[in-house]
Amino acid sequence: MEKEQSRILIVDDDPAVLTTARLFLKQRFSYVHTLSDLNTLTKVMTESSFDVVLLDMNYSRGENDGVEGLKLIEQIIRDHPQTEVIPITAYGEIDLAVEALKRGARDFITKPWQNEKLYATIANLLNLKKKQNGVSVLRNVNQPLIGGSLETHMIGACRSFNQMLQMIEKVAPTDANVLILGENGSGKELVARVLHQQSDRCDKPFIKIDLGSLVDSLFESELFGHAKGAFTDAQNEKEGKLQMANGGTLFLDEIGNISLSQQAKLLSVLQDRAVTKVGDNISVPLDIRIISATHADLQEMINQGDFRQDFLYRINTIEIQVPSLRQRVEDVPLLAQYYLNLFKNKYGKKSLKVTAEAIKVLQQYPWPGNIRELSHVIERTVILADHLVIRPADLALMPSHKENRELDLNIEDMEKTLILKALEKNNGNMTHASRDLGIDRQALYRRLEKYGL
Ligand SMILES: Nc1ncnc2c1ncn2[C@@H]1O[C@H](COP(=O)(O)OP(=O)(O)OP(=O)(O)O)[C@@H](O)[C@H]1O
């Protein structure tokens, strides 16, 4: 069973309860932490973020009328607004459960619980939270969102980012297949997840297939599934990812990485809207929305004979271009601050601040790894920071950046260098160079004129 990417904390002073809950929930969720000592709750929650806290309402030390639990619910909701609290009450404590709901909990669970009921309660709440997070992405574009899991927060305020959000808002509720284009680490997967969250399919599965890392021999059984005995290693029947995504969204990451024969197989499944497991003859109807992503130039691949035009038509009803971080220099301070807050909390360095000079250096860096690289740089810097302030010298940037700083390049110099590199790489071909740079031909001509190139 695929685990849900969610972080769960269970707080109870009974070690037996903690062990049982942990063993069960670890099979379903990516991260489960248990805590029996209430005194360390604040510290644990400051160091890590959690999506859901299961909180026992009765502690053997002190009051056992739930007062302490109610105070904790209020405290958690106040200090960690992204976290959901599920109080655990004893059978018959209806008044206490109602009071907990009044203080901000959105559901509760009674002891002794049934495991499936426990799972359903958490899963429902996470779904609700995802829907609301999705909406907040679009509503809070002009203010950094602090806390929560990295997967659900999309930060930005610049023009190209807002244009992309408007596109997402229009396209998400439709069933149109979407192709997301953009450099590595620029946020393509995040866009795919937001599209799913904002669609009517949001309470159905979002299944990702990383086609870039899927070896040839596993392609069919991974996507289509296989019957028992279909081949030597097929000891059990296996459901394919297409069927797992039924009713929901299938995210095909790195679509440019699959061979022509694999494209043909996938195309015929998408055309027939039905899938048959390898070694089986039962065809299962499919109702899936396809979202694909790539950093490759698929048109160029078609020209080279490496990509099927009919397959592209099938997957790119709508194209969304994710801007690179170089094209969003204005957003760098916002994103840097967001990640700084996140990692300050995670590593218990709440007083850490960043100087304006350090932000300027971050804005000048070309970010070949885009937002993923920015988050890594900030995380590394926070971990290594000895002082209360992050200065330019504290930023552990890649060597290329150090060279640039020695040359004292500014953003215009950086842009000029990039344009020259793109032209050199593409033997002066303006169409290809502009595509590499993520701008249109006219914009490239304007810049050539501006820099006298
Ligand atoms: N607008 C954003 N605000 C905050 N974080 C973001 C934003 N866009 C991307 N990220 C974060 O940057 C990291 C990389 O994003 P993501 O995996 O979506 O990129 P990608 O384009 O799919 O990368 P790849 O091409 O390598 O698969 C993730 O941790 C993601 O949460």
The ligand as a MOL file (V3000), in Angstrom:
LIG
                    3D

  0  0  0     0  0            999 V3000
M  V30 BEGIN CTAB
M  V30 COUNTS 31 33 0 0 0
M  V30 BEGIN ATOM
M  V30 1 N 6.1570 28.4630 -5.6080 0
M  V30 2 C 6.7480 27.6820 -4.6930 0
M  V30 3 N 6.7110 28.0500 -3.4040 0
M  V30 4 C 7.3190 27.3040 -2.4620 0
M  V30 5 N 7.9730 26.1640 -2.7230 0
M  V30 6 C 8.0270 25.7470 -3.9960 0
M  V30 7 C 7.4130 26.4800 -5.0480 0
M  V30 8 N 7.6100 25.8230 -6.2110 0
M  V30 9 C 8.3400 24.7210 -5.8970 0
M  V30 10 N 8.5850 24.6670 -4.5810 0
M  V30 11 C 9.3520 23.6290 -3.8760 0
M  V30 12 O 10.5200 23.3910 -4.6390 0
M  V30 13 C 10.8210 21.9980 -4.6550 0
M  V30 14 C 10.8620 21.4990 -6.0940 0
M  V30 15 O 9.5430 21.5800 -6.6340 0
M  V30 16 P 8.9610 20.4370 -7.5910 0
M  V30 17 O 9.3880 19.0770 -7.1590 0
M  V30 18 O 7.5120 20.6870 -7.7540 0
M  V30 19 O 9.7550 20.8180 -8.9360 0
M  V30 20 P 9.7870 20.0500 -10.3290 0
M  V30 21 O 9.8020 21.1070 -11.3660 0
M  V30 22 O 8.6820 19.0350 -10.3940 0
M  V30 23 O 11.1880 19.3370 -10.2560 0
M  V30 24 P 11.7540 18.1300 -11.1810 0
M  V30 25 O 11.7150 18.6230 -12.5930 0
M  V30 26 O 13.1490 17.9580 -10.6910 0
M  V30 27 O 10.8670 16.9490 -10.9400 0
M  V30 28 C 9.7450 21.3210 -3.8100 0
M  V30 29 O 10.2360 21.1820 -2.4940 0
M  V30 30 C 8.6000 22.3050 -3.8480 0
M  V30 31 O 7.7760 22.1930 -2.6860 0
M  V30 END ATOM
M  V30 BEGIN BOND
M  V30 1 1 1 2
M  V30 2 1 2 3
M  V30 3 2 2 7
M  V30 4 2 3 4
M  V30 5 1 4 5
M  V30 6 2 5 6
M  V30 7 1 6 7
M  V30 8 1 6 10
M  V30 9 1 7 8
M  V30 10 2 8 9
M  V30 11 1 9 10
M  V30 12 1 10 11
M  V30 13 1 11 12
M  V30 14 1 11 30
M  V30 15 1 12 13
M  V30 16 1 13 14
M  V30 17 1 13 28
M  V30 18 1 14 15
M  V30 19 1 15 16
M  V30 20 2 16 17
M  V30 21 1 16 18
M  V30 22 1 16 19
M  V30 23 1 19 20
M  V30 24 2 20 21
M  V30 25 1 20 22
M  V30 26 1 20 23
M  V30 27 1 23 24
M  V30 28 2 24 25
M  V30 29 1 24 26
M  V30 30 1 24 27
M  V30 31 1 28 29
M  V30 32 1 28 30
M  V30 33 1 30 31
M  V30 END BOND
M  V30 END CTAB
M  END
